[in-house]
Amino acid sequence: MRVLLVEGDETAADGLRRELGRHGFVVDAAGSGAAAMESVHEFELLLLDLELPDLDGLEVCRRIRAHCDIPIIATSERDTEVDRVIGLRAGLDDYVVKPVGLQELVARMHAVMRRMRPRRVPGQLLAHGNLVISPRTREVRVDDRLVFVTRKEFDLLALLASEPGAVFSRERIVAAVWKDDSSLTSRTIDTHISTLRNKLGSRSSIITVRGVGFRLGP
């Protein structure tokens, strides 16, 4: 599992990264909220210190939540019930008060990932060129290479692949993937499309039809 550790204390980050590595996690560290927001799409789980040098951790969480559904566990010395409630309402999936034991943190990480694991649904493989999508296991492969995608990215890609030649309007995408979320912005769709293109390895993997929407590329 690829984990992004956002921690302003470099010494603490190095120690925790080594310990988590011994438990099988692949951990990269970011020392600021700005750095975390730039690279968050590359990871499966975010460990977010709320006391960062540039931005409040909850503000980082809110900004990430505007366009990404990665699981986020906060670590903080703020230990009141109000702090935890505010954090959860901001979009956190779990809130851990420092200092926390390594075994408890690892257990919480696994628990959050179990909750976030998509429900498996029946369905046949969707194949288009070198792209293969499995609705049953919610896996995406390119040239037999497994590509990690978030839940929303998978739903968006599977929607486009369900009718490879069709152009899907933004309205149809919102209705199918985001369930008519009134808070959704046009930028959110564009961000997910851009991230998918990068993960699939080609800008032409998803074609923008100006003034209409998007379709799956060749």
Buried (B, 14 or more C-beta within 10 A) or exposed (E): BEBBBBBBBEEBBEEBBEBBEEBEBEBBBBBBBBBBBEEBBBBBBBBBBBBBEEBEBBBBBEBBBBBBBBBBBBBBEBEEEEBBEBBEEBBBBBBBBEEBEEEEBBEBBEEBBEEBEEEEEEBEEBEBEBBBBBBEEBBBBBEEEEBBBBBBBBBBBBBBBBEBEEBBEBEBBBEBBBEEEEEBEEEBBBBBBEBBBEBBBEEEBBBBEEEEBBBBBE
